[in-house]
């Protein structure tokens, strides 16, 4: 396989920026006081004699944290080197570029040196020298080896011209053995030497002079050798090698000019940056795979087009083959035009894009056109006279290489006259899928066979890809159906034409349908068993649907709540709609029973309560004899609480009427300003007791609305009463604003106010704001619910505007009236 390099293969600028940022980050963090050192001192021996065993273990772990951190960093670098060499060999297997395994081996052996450095320092393998000399000396030797071996690997690639190298795996093995021998020699020397030179000079400007040599080598190679190698063989990997020199140089700067002791700040930073230097080439290989995958996706689309073109060409060639047969037969009968016919045939054979081979009745090749030469790798002059079966590996169990002999013996057409698939066998021994179309003609009582063969390798690749895609889609469909079957709600998914794509079993059951026949059905067909009200179908098919109620009348009567919304594709375009069906039959029954119960209980309480209040009133007025002041006060409490209970019963009855739709409004042209003034008069005493000023605009003008006087009196009384109750002192009032055929009635106060969260539930039944003042004032939580529903029955609307501690405003909007009351 010939490796291919394309100009301009560079890693993204953001990647380069990230590498530089990582290299600079430790130094910047040092400026802000962050110290990455892990140095610790051992306590004296007497201290360990006086503490428990487990405490000694804990102290030793703490004392050795520098060594542990060093081991983690070095072993991480070794792991990255392993992953890189594995990925490099996979890359070599796929693309044949020897530069990747050579440099990958260099990185792996450098990582192996790091592993030895780590294992020797932790005494997991035998080493003679003391750690204070062993660790810095083996570090410097490893770094020098890393620089030399990477320069050697890239230099070999540059000098020998890897793109044209023919040695393949043999060359890779030789390089691996050479590099490995060098690495082993260095490891053996360091492990067996008892006295290693001192490499750290803490009081010098250059604290570790042995690390200067790798610094110089990495700098020179990063500026000269590696860029030249990338220019000669551009790839994401060679570009990554160039970029990796940045963390390599930064590593050496921290060691040569910064580190003064084992496990200090610069020591740990250098080890971390070395990991970064190893990760960068690994990332280069990953990017190569990513961009290769994207290129293959584009090629798939092109193959689909090519497949279509190939099919058309095949059909044209089959038709052309039939024409050729007719032409050959006609020319045979006319011996006079034989030479012209042969010339014509040869021109067609030579210009055809498919392989065309003619044989005699024994299968001996008589002609072999240029396309056949290209397809099978033989020249016409070397293949003529040989048997055609050497070009076909097999056909099928029924159709083997002896198909002509079987034809002559049985006179049965196995493959003659039709197109079949076979495996072509090239001169170099490789095989490929092809189609074969064999026709028979007779010339001068001699049978001749013409074979048209076409290489369908690309078609087979596309067919496999399409099959894989179909299998994936089938698996996704099965998983989706399993998910939908487990959902506790009915789900229907439709396309943009409102035709069903998916329907789970529960949705079919709720709608009274068979789950086996719900695909590609119109929404209106799915609702065939439903009693739809006017406009409901249009609501379902357009816009968002929230809690739309429909009735199913067959085969089981039930009520459903439907919620629908659009879903979008990956490009954010609408692809269809999703409907969720919830059975609310039981909920409606419970609600109906509750309403009936409230109505019955309220009526039953109202009559005896009226009798109780009447008799208490008579006692208070002295009809049953004189009473003292205390008794009169107690009776006043009974009357007050009776009034509260009566108000509660009336509220419950109003709720029942609102929910059952039994309230009848007697609308008139009502002067709402005058009505508000009348309600103010009844509330004046309560407001004066709390020192609240009451204001009303337009009180002497006509402000007309179309409304029921009794119900609007109830609404205003409730809102004004609330305003007075929840205002400790200050003001409250009513304003009127006429606009666009509506009148806005604004009841405002300077009271305690309402939070936004409380406003969300303010108009719910039985909801009361939970604070000390509301508990003191009391109430049922039905007033605002009834008020809002009465306003909406008038064709109006109601909203609240409030801020905690700054009062509230309730805004009612009602249709305006035209004449005086």
C-alpha positions in Angstrom: 0.0 0.0 0.0 1.4 3.4 -1.0 1.0 6.0 1.8 -0.5 9.3 0.6 0.2 12.7 2.1 -1.9 15.8 1.3 -0.6 19.3 1.5 -2.1 21.5 4.1 -2.7 18.9 6.8 -2.4 20.9 9.9 -3.9 20.6 13.3 -6.5 23.4 14.1 -5.0 26.7 15.4 -7.1 26.2 18.6 -5.2 23.0 19.3 -1.9 24.9 19.1 -3.3 27.7 21.3 -4.4 25.1 23.9 -0.9 23.4 24.0 0.8 26.8 24.5 -1.8 27.7 27.2 -1.1 24.4 29.0 2.7 25.1 28.9 2.3 28.6 30.3 -0.4 27.8 32.9 1.9 26.4 35.7 4.2 29.4 35.6 1.2 31.8 35.7 -0.3 29.9 38.6 3.1 30.1 40.4 2.9 33.9 40.1 -0.4 33.7 42.0 1.2 31.7 44.8 0.3 28.2 43.6 3.1 25.7 44.5 3.1 22.3 42.8 5.9 20.9 45.0 5.3 17.7 47.0 8.4 17.7 49.2 8.0 16.3 52.8 10.5 15.5 55.6 10.6 12.3 57.7 10.2 12.7 61.4 13.0 11.5 63.7 13.3 7.9 64.6 12.2 8.5 68.2 8.9 9.9 67.0 8.1 6.7 65.2 8.8 4.6 68.2 6.1 6.3 70.2 3.2 6.0 67.8 1.0 3.1 66.7 1.6 0.9 63.7 -1.3 2.3 61.6 -0.2 5.8 62.5 3.3 5.0 61.2 1.8 3.8 57.9 -0.2 7.0 57.6 2.9 9.1 58.3 5.0 7.2 55.8 2.3 7.7 53.1 2.4 11.4 53.8 6.1 11.5 53.8 6.2 9.6 50.5 3.6 11.7 48.6 6.4 13.3 46.5 7.5 9.8 45.4 3.9 8.7 44.7 3.2 11.9 42.7 6.4 11.3 40.7 5.4 7.7 40.0 1.9 8.8 38.8 3.3 11.4 36.5 5.9 9.1 35.0 3.5 6.2 34.6 1.0 8.4 32.9 3.6 9.4 30.4 4.5 5.7 29.8 0.7 4.9 29.3 0.4 7.6 26.7 3.5 6.3 24.9 1.9 2.8 24.8 -1.4 4.1 23.3 0.6 6.2 20.8 2.6 3.3 19.5 -0.5 1.1 19.2 -2.3 3.7 17.3 0.8 4.3 15.1 0.9 0.7 14.1 -2.8 0.6 13.3 -2.2 3.8 11.2 0.7 2.0 9.4 -1.6 -1.0 8.8 -4.3 1.1 7.2 -2.2 3.7 5.3 1.3 2.2 5.0 3.1 5.3 6.2 6.3 4.0 7.9 7.0 7.4 9.5 4.2 6.8 12.1 5.4 3.4 13.5 9.1 4.6 13.5 8.3 7.7 15.5 5.8 5.8 17.5 8.5 3.3 18.5 10.8 6.1 19.4 8.1 7.6 21.7 7.4 4.2 23.2 11.1 3.5 23.9 11.3 6.9 25.5 8.3 6.1 27.6 10.0 2.7 28.5 13.0 4.7 29.7 10.6 6.7 31.8 9.1 3.5 33.2 12.5 2.2 34.1 13.3 5.6 35.7 10.1 5.3 37.8 10.4 1.6 38.7 14.0 2.1 39.7 13.2 5.2 41.8 10.4 3.3 43.7 12.7 0.2 44.0 10.2 -2.0 42.2 13.2 -3.1 40.1 16.8 -3.4 41.4 19.0 -0.4 41.2 22.3 0.2 43.0 22.6 4.0 43.2 20.9 6.2 45.7 17.7 7.9 44.6 19.1 11.4 45.1 21.6 10.6 42.3 19.6 8.0 40.4 16.4 10.0 39.8 18.0 13.2 38.4 20.6 11.3 36.5 18.2 8.8 34.9 15.8 11.7 34.2 18.6 13.6 32.3 19.7 10.4 30.4 16.0 9.6 29.5 15.4 13.1 28.2 18.7 13.0 26.2 17.7 9.6 24.8 14.2 10.9 24.0 15.7 13.9 22.1 18.2 11.7 20.2 15.8 8.9 19.3 13.0 11.3 18.1 15.6 13.2 16.0 16.9 9.8 14.7 13.4 8.6 13.8 12.3 11.8 12.1 15.8 12.1 10.5 15.6 8.6 9.0 12.1 9.5 7.6 13.5 12.7 6.1 16.7 11.3 4.6 15.5 7.9 3.2 12.2 9.3 1.9 9.5 7.3 3.8 6.9 7.8 1.2 8.8 5.7 -1.3 10.3 3.2 1.1 9.6 -0.4 0.1 10.9 -2.2 3.1 7.6 -2.1 4.9 7.3 -4.1 8.1 10.9 -5.4 7.8 12.2 -1.9 8.0 10.0 -1.1 11.0 11.3 -4.2 12.8 14.9 -3.3 12.1 14.5 0.2 13.4 12.6 -1.2 16.5 15.5 -3.6 17.2 18.1 -0.8 16.9 16.2 1.6 19.1 15.5 -1.1 21.6 19.1 -2.1 21.8 20.1 1.5 22.6 17.4 1.8 25.2 18.4 -1.5 26.9 22.0 -0.5 27.0 21.2 2.8 28.8 18.9 1.0 31.2 21.5 -1.7 32.0 24.2 0.9 32.7 22.0 3.0 35.0 20.7 0.0 36.9 24.1 -1.6 37.6 26.2 1.6 38.3 26.7 2.2 42.0 28.2 5.7 41.6 26.3 8.0 39.4 27.5 11.6 38.8 25.8 14.5 40.7 23.5 16.3 38.3 21.9 18.9 40.6 23.6 22.2 41.7 20.9 24.2 43.7 23.1 27.3 44.1 23.9 27.7 40.4 21.9 29.6 37.8 21.7 26.5 35.8 20.6 24.1 38.6 20.6 21.0 36.4 23.3 21.4 33.7 22.7 17.8 32.4 19.2 18.9 31.2 20.7 21.7 29.0 21.7 19.2 26.3 18.1 17.9 25.7 16.9 21.5 25.9 19.2 22.5 23.0 18.4 19.3 21.0 14.6 19.8 21.3 15.0 23.5 20.4 17.1 22.8 17.3 15.0 19.9 16.1 11.8 21.8 16.7 13.0 24.7 14.5 14.8 22.7 11.8 14.6 18.9 11.4 10.9 18.3 12.4 9.5 21.2 10.3 11.5 19.9 7.3 10.1 16.5 7.8 6.6 17.9 8.0 7.2 19.9 4.8 8.4 16.7 3.0 5.7 14.5 4.4 2.8 16.7 5.5 0.3 14.9 7.8 -1.5 15.5 11.1 1.0 13.3 12.9 4.2 15.0 11.6 2.6 18.4 12.4 1.8 17.2 15.9 5.5 16.1 16.4 6.5 19.7 15.5 3.9 21.1 18.0 5.1 18.6 20.7 8.5 20.4 20.8 6.8 23.3 22.6 6.0 21.3 25.8 9.3 19.4 25.4 11.3 22.7 25.5 9.1 24.0 28.3 9.9 20.8 30.3 13.6 21.3 29.9 13.4 25.0 30.9 11.7 24.0 34.2 14.3 21.3 34.9 17.5 23.0 33.7 16.8 26.5 35.2 14.2 25.9 37.9 14.4 22.5 39.8 16.7 22.5 42.8 15.5 19.4 44.6 13.5 16.2 44.1 9.8 16.7 43.9 9.9 20.5 44.1 7.6 22.8 42.2 9.6 22.9 38.9 10.3 19.1 39.2 6.6 18.3 39.1 5.7 20.9 36.5 8.4 19.4 34.2 6.9 15.9 34.6 3.4 17.2 33.9 4.6 19.0 30.7 6.4 15.9 29.5 3.0 14.1 29.6 1.6 16.9 27.5 4.5 16.5 25.0 3.6 12.7 24.7 -0.2 13.4 24.3 0.3 15.9 21.4 1.5 13.2 18.8 -1.3 10.9 20.1 -3.8 13.7 19.4 -2.2 14.1 15.9 -3.1 10.4 15.1 -6.6 10.9 16.5 -7.2 13.9 14.3 -5.9 11.9 11.3 -8.6 9.3 12.0 -11.3 11.9 12.5 -10.6 13.7 9.2 -10.2 10.4 7.4 -13.7 9.3 8.6 -15.2 12.6 7.4 -13.6 12.0 4.0 -15.1 8.5 3.8 -18.5 9.9 4.5 -18.2 12.2 1.5 -17.0 9.2 -0.5 -20.1 7.2 0.4 -22.3 9.9 -1.2 -20.2 9.8 -4.3 -20.4 6.0 -4.4 -24.2 6.2 -4.3 -24.1 8.3 -7.4 -21.6 6.0 -9.0 -23.8 3.0 -8.2 -26.7 4.6 -10.0 -24.5 5.4 -13.0 -23.0 1.8 -13.0 -26.5 0.3 -13.0 -27.5 2.4 -16.0 -24.3 1.5 -17.8 -24.9 -2.2 -17.1 -28.3 -2.0 -18.6 -26.9 -0.2 -21.6 -24.2 -2.7 -22.0 -26.6 -5.6 -21.7 -28.7 -4.0 -24.4 -25.5 -3.4 -26.4 -24.5 -7.0 -26.0 -27.8 -8.1 -27.5 -27.2 -5.8 -30.4 -23.7 -7.3 -30.8 -25.2 -10.8 -30.9 -27.6 -9.8 -33.6 -24.7 -8.0 -35.5 -22.4 -11.1 -35.2 -25.2 -13.4 -36.5 -26.0 -11.1 -39.4 -22.3 -10.7 -40.4 -21.8 -14.5 -40.2 -24.5 -15.1 -42.8 -22.9 -12.4 -45.0 -19.3 -13.7 -45.5 -18.7 -10.9 -47.9 -18.8 -8.3 -45.1 -16.8 -10.5 -42.6 -13.7 -8.2 -42.5 -15.8 -5.1 -41.9 -17.7 -6.9 -39.1 -14.4 -7.9 -37.4 -13.1 -4.4 -37.6 -16.3 -3.0 -36.1 -16.4 -5.6 -33.4 -12.8 -4.9 -32.4 -13.4 -1.2 -32.1 -16.3 -1.9 -29.8 -14.3 -4.3 -27.7 -11.3 -1.9 -27.4 -13.5 1.1 -26.4 -15.8 -0.6 -24.0 -15.3 0.3 -20.3 -16.1 -3.3 -19.3 -14.0 -6.4 -19.8 -15.1 -8.3 -23.0 -13.6 -11.7 -23.5 -14.4 -14.2 -26.3 -13.7 -17.9 -26.0 -14.3 -21.1 -28.1 -16.5 -23.9 -26.9 -13.7 -25.3 -24.8 -13.2 -22.0 -22.9 -10.0 -21.1 -24.7 -9.5 -17.3 -24.8 -9.5 -15.9 -28.3 -9.8 -12.1 -27.6 -9.1 -10.0 -24.5 -10.0 -6.2 -24.7 -8.0 -3.4 -23.0 -10.5 -3.1 -20.2 -10.0 -6.9 -19.5 -6.3 -6.3 -19.3 -6.8 -3.6 -16.7 -9.3 -5.6 -14.7 -7.4 -8.9 -14.5 -3.8 -7.7 -14.8 -2.9 -9.9 -17.9 -1.8 -8.6 -21.3 -3.9 -9.9 -24.2 -0.8 -11.6 -25.8 0.0 -13.6 -22.6 -3.6 -14.7 -21.9 -4.7 -15.8 -25.4 -4.8 -19.5 -25.8 -5.4 -20.2 -22.1 -8.6 -21.3 -20.5 -11.0 -18.7 -19.2 -11.7 -20.5 -16.0 -8.3 -19.2 -14.7 -10.0 -15.8 -14.4 -12.8 -17.0 -12.2 -12.4 -18.2 -8.6 -16.0 -19.5 -8.3 -19.5 -18.7 -9.2 -21.8 -20.5 -6.8 -22.5 -24.0 -5.6 -24.5 -24.8 -8.7 -22.4 -22.8 -11.1 -18.6 -23.6 -10.9 -15.7 -23.3 -13.2 -16.8 -26.2 -15.4 -20.0 -24.4 -16.5 -19.2 -24.8 -20.2 -18.5 -28.5 -20.0 -21.8 -29.0 -18.0 -23.6 -27.0 -20.7 -22.4 -29.2 -23.5 -23.2 -32.4 -21.5 -26.7 -31.4 -20.4 -27.6 -28.7 -23.0 -29.0 -26.7 -20.0 -28.2 -23.0 -19.7 -26.7 -22.5 -16.3 -25.4 -19.0 -16.8 -25.5 -18.6 -20.6 -27.8 -15.7 -21.6 -28.2 -14.1 -18.2 -26.2 -11.9 -15.8 -24.7 -13.6 -12.8 -22.2 -12.7 -10.1 -18.8 -14.3 -9.6 -15.4 -13.6 -8.0 -12.7 -12.5 -10.5 -9.2 -13.8 -10.0 -6.3 -11.3 -10.9 -2.9 -12.2 -12.1 -1.4 -11.3 -8.7 -3.8 -13.7 -7.0 -6.2 -11.1 -5.5 -9.9 -11.5 -6.0 -12.7 -9.0 -6.6 -16.5 -9.3 -7.1 -17.8 -8.9 -10.6 -20.9 -9.5 -12.8 -20.7 -11.8 -15.8 -23.0 -11.8 -18.8 -22.2 -14.7 -21.3 -23.8 -14.9 -24.7 -23.5 -17.7 -27.4 -23.2 -17.3 -31.1 -22.4 -19.7 -34.0 -20.0 -18.8 -36.7 -19.4 -21.3 -39.5 -20.9 -24.1 -37.4 -18.5 -23.2 -34.6 -19.8 -21.9 -31.3 -18.3 -18.8 -29.8 -18.9 -17.3 -26.4 -18.6 -13.6 -25.5 -18.3 -12.7 -21.8 -18.9 -9.2 -20.5 -17.4 -8.7 -17.0 -17.7 -5.7 -14.7 -15.9 -5.0 -11.5 -18.6 -4.3 -8.9 -16.3 -3.8 -5.9 -17.6 -0.2 -5.3 -21.2 -1.4 -5.6 -20.6 -4.2 -3.0 -19.1 -1.6 -0.6 -22.1 0.6 -1.0 -24.5 -2.3 -0.7 -22.9 -3.4 2.6 -23.0 0.2 3.9 -26.7 0.5 3.0 -27.4 -2.9 4.7 -25.6 -1.7 7.8 -27.6 1.5 7.8 -30.8 -0.5 7.3 -29.9 -2.8 10.2 -29.2 0.2 12.5 -32.5 1.9 11.5 -34.3 -1.4 12.2 -32.7 -1.7 15.6 -33.5 1.9 16.5 -37.2 1.3 15.5 -37.4 -1.7 17.7 -35.8 0.2 20.7 -38.2 3.1 20.1 -41.2 0.8 20.0 -40.1 -0.8 23.3 -39.7 2.6 24.9 -43.1 3.8 23.7 -44.8 0.6 24.9 -43.4 1.2 28.4 -44.8 4.8 28.7 -47.8 5.2 30.9 -49.5 7.6 28.4 -50.7 7.2 24.8 -48.3 8.5 22.3 -48.8 9.3 18.6 -46.1 10.7 16.3 -47.0 12.2 12.9 -45.2 13.7 10.0 -45.8 17.1 8.4 -48.7 15.7 6.4 -50.4 14.6 9.7 -49.8 10.9 8.8 -48.9 8.6 11.7 -45.2 7.4 12.0 -45.5 5.8 15.4 -48.3 4.8 17.7 -47.9 2.9 21.0 -50.3 0.2 22.1 -51.8 2.4 24.8 -52.8 5.1 22.3 -54.5 2.5 20.1 -56.3 1.1 23.1 -57.5 4.5 24.3 -58.8 5.4 20.8 -60.5 2.0 20.4 -58.2 1.0 17.5 -56.3 -2.1 16.5 -52.6 -1.6 17.2 -51.6 -3.6 14.1 -52.9 -1.1 11.5 -52.0 2.4 12.7 -49.0 3.3 10.5 -49.4 6.0 7.9 -52.9 6.9 9.0 -54.3 10.4 8.9 -55.0 11.9 12.3 -58.7 12.2 11.6 -58.8 8.5 10.8 -57.2 7.8 14.2 -60.1 9.7 15.8 -62.9 7.8 14.0 -64.3 6.6 17.4 -64.3 10.1 18.9 -67.1 12.6 19.2 -65.3 15.8 18.2 -66.7 19.2 18.9 -66.6 21.9 16.2 -63.0 23.2 15.7 -61.3 20.5 17.8 -59.8 18.7 14.7 -58.4 22.0 13.5 -56.9 22.7 16.9 -55.2 19.3 16.9 -53.7 19.8 13.4 -52.4 23.4 13.9 -50.4 25.0 16.6 -49.6 23.9 20.2 -52.3 21.9 22.0 -52.5 21.8 25.8 -55.1 19.7 27.6 -57.6 19.5 24.7 -60.5 17.3 25.9 -62.2 14.9 23.5 -64.8 12.1 24.1 -64.3 8.5 22.9 -67.7 6.9 22.3 -66.7 3.5 20.9 -66.1 0.7 21.9 -65.7 2.1 25.5 -66.9 5.6 26.5 -64.1 7.6 28.0 -62.7 11.1 28.1 -59.2 11.9 26.9 -56.9 15.0 27.4 -54.6 15.5 24.5 -51.4 17.6 24.5 -49.6 18.1 21.1 -46.4 19.9 20.1 -44.0 20.0 17.1 -40.6 18.1 17.1 -37.7 19.2 15.0 -34.8 17.7 13.1 -31.1 18.1 13.8 -31.2 21.3 11.6 -33.9 22.7 13.8 -36.6 22.4 11.1 -40.1 21.1 12.1 -40.3 17.3 11.2 -43.8 16.5 12.6 -45.9 16.5 15.7 -46.1 14.4 18.9 -49.4 13.9 20.7 -49.7 12.6 24.3 -53.1 11.1 25.3 -54.1 10.9 29.0 -57.3 9.2 30.1 -59.1 11.6 32.5 -62.4 9.7 32.6 -61.9 8.7 36.3 -60.7 12.2 37.2 -63.9 13.7 35.7 -66.1 11.3 37.5 -64.4 12.1 40.8 -64.7 15.9 40.1 -68.4 15.5 39.3 -69.0 13.6 42.5 -67.1 16.2 44.5 -69.2 19.0 43.0 -72.4 17.2 43.6 -71.4 16.6 47.2 -70.5 20.2 47.8 -73.8 21.4 46.4 -75.8 18.9 48.5 -73.9 19.7 51.7 -74.1 23.5 51.1 -77.9 23.4 50.6 -78.4 21.2 53.6 -76.4 23.5 55.8 -78.0 26.7 54.6 -81.5 26.1 55.9 -80.7 25.2 59.5 -78.0 27.9 59.6 -80.7 30.5 58.7 -82.9 29.2 61.5 -80.0 29.4 64.0 -79.2 32.9 63.0 -82.9 34.0 63.3 -83.3 32.7 66.8 -80.0 34.2 67.9 -81.1 37.5 66.6 -84.4 37.3 68.5 -82.6 36.4 71.7 -80.2 39.3 71.2 -83.1 41.7 70.7 -84.7 40.6 74.0 -87.7 38.6 72.7 -86.7 35.8 75.1 -86.1 38.0 78.0 -83.4 40.5 79.1 -79.8 39.6 78.6 -76.7 41.1 80.1 -73.8 42.7 78.2 -71.6 39.6 78.2 -74.4 37.5 76.8 -75.1 40.2 74.1 -71.4 40.1 73.2 -71.4 36.3 72.9 -74.5 36.4 70.8 -72.8 39.0 68.6 -69.9 36.5 68.0 -72.4 33.8 67.1 -74.1 36.1 64.6 -70.7 37.1 63.1 -69.6 33.5 62.8 -73.0 32.6 61.3 -72.4 35.3 58.7 -69.0 33.9 57.9 -70.4 30.4 57.6 -73.2 31.7 55.4 -70.6 33.5 53.2 -68.6 30.2 53.0 -71.7 28.2 51.9 -72.6 30.9 49.3 -69.0 30.7 48.0 -69.2 26.9 47.8 -72.5 27.1 45.9 -71.0 29.7 43.6 -68.1 27.4 42.9 -70.5 24.5 42.1 -72.5 26.7 39.8 -69.4 28.0 38.0 -68.1 24.5 37.4 -71.4 23.1 36.3 -72.2 26.1 34.1 -75.4 26.9 36.0 -74.9 30.6 36.6 -77.2 32.8 34.5 -76.1 36.5 34.1 -78.7 39.3 33.7 -76.6 41.8 31.8 -77.6 45.4 31.7 -75.9 48.7 30.8 -74.4 49.2 34.3 -72.8 52.4 35.7 -69.9 50.7 37.3 -68.6 53.9 38.9 -71.8 54.4 40.8 -71.9 50.8 41.9 -68.3 51.1 43.2 -69.3 54.2 45.1 -72.2 52.3 46.7 -69.9 49.5 47.8 -67.4 52.0 49.2 -70.2 53.4 51.4 -70.8 49.9 52.9 -67.1 49.4 53.5 -66.4 52.9 54.9 -66.7 52.0 58.6 -64.2 49.1 58.2 -61.7 51.4 56.4 -62.0 54.2 59.0 -61.3 51.7 61.8 -57.9 50.9 60.2 -57.1 54.5 59.2 -57.3 53.7 55.5 -58.1 56.4 53.0 -60.5 55.3 50.1 -60.3 57.0 46.7 -62.4 56.6 43.6 -62.0 58.3 40.2 -65.0 59.2 38.0 -67.4 58.7 40.9 -69.7 61.4 39.6 -69.5 60.3 35.9 -71.1 57.5 33.9 -68.7 54.6 33.3 -70.9 52.0 31.5 -70.2 48.3 31.2 -72.4 45.3 30.0 -72.7 43.3 33.3 -74.9 41.7 35.9 -75.4 44.2 38.7 -75.7 41.5 41.5 -72.6 39.6 40.4 -70.5 42.8 39.9 -71.5 44.0 43.3 -70.2 40.6 44.6 -66.9 41.1 42.7 -66.3 44.7 43.8 -67.2 43.9 47.4 -64.7 41.0 47.5 -61.8 43.0 46.0 -62.4 46.1 48.1 -62.8 44.0 51.3 -59.5 42.2 50.5 -57.8 45.5 49.9 -58.9 46.8 53.3 -58.1 43.5 55.1 -54.5 43.3 53.8 -53.6 47.0 54.2 -52.5 47.9 57.7 -52.6 51.6 57.0 -52.4 53.8 53.9 -54.7 54.0 50.9 -56.8 52.0 48.6 -59.0 53.0 45.7 -60.6 52.3 42.3 -59.6 53.7 38.9 -61.5 53.4 35.5 -59.9 53.5 32.1 -61.9 53.1 28.8 -60.1 51.8 25.7 -61.1 50.0 22.5 -64.6 49.0 23.6 -63.5 47.8 27.0 -63.4 49.3 30.5 -60.6 48.5 32.8 -61.5 48.6 36.5 -58.4 48.8 38.7 -58.7 48.1 42.4 -55.5 49.0 44.1 -54.0 49.3 47.6 -50.8 50.0 49.4 -50.9 46.9 51.5 -48.6 43.9 52.0 -48.2 42.9 48.4 -47.9 39.5 46.7 -44.7 37.7 45.5 -44.4 36.5 41.9 -44.4 32.9 43.0 -47.6 33.4 45.0 -49.2 35.2 42.0 -48.9 32.0 40.0 -51.5 30.2 42.2 -53.5 33.2 43.4 -56.7 32.4 41.4 -56.8 28.7 42.3 -59.5 27.3 44.4 -58.8 27.3 48.2 -55.4 28.9 47.7 -54.3 31.4 50.3 -51.0 33.2 50.7 -49.2 31.7 53.7 -48.1 34.5 56.0 -49.0 35.7 59.5 -51.4 38.4 58.3 -53.5 36.0 56.1 -53.8 33.6 59.0 -55.0 36.4 61.2 -57.5 37.7 58.7 -58.8 34.3 57.8 -60.8 33.3 54.6 -61.6 30.3 52.4 -59.4 31.0 49.4 -62.4 31.0 47.1 -63.1 34.7 46.7 -60.5 35.4 43.9 -61.4 32.1 42.2 -65.1 33.1 42.0 -64.3 36.7 41.1 -62.1 35.7 38.1 -64.6 33.2 36.8 -67.5 35.8 37.1 -65.4 38.3 35.1 -64.6 35.7 32.4 -68.3 34.7 32.2 -68.9 38.4 31.3 -66.5 38.0 28.4 -63.8 39.9 30.3 -60.4 39.1 31.9 -58.7 39.6 35.2 -55.0 39.9 36.2 -52.9 41.0 39.1 -49.9 43.3 39.4 -48.1 43.4 42.7 -44.7 43.6 44.5 -44.0 42.4 48.0 -44.4 45.2 50.5 -45.6 47.8 47.9 -49.2 46.9 47.5 -51.3 45.2 44.8 -53.5 46.1 41.8 -56.3 43.9 40.4 -57.2 44.9 36.9 -60.6 43.8 35.5 -61.4 44.3 31.8 -65.2 44.2 30.8 -67.0 45.1 27.6 -68.2 48.7 27.6 -71.9 49.7 27.6 -73.6 52.3 25.4 -76.5 54.0 27.3 -77.4 54.9 30.9 -78.4 52.1 33.3 
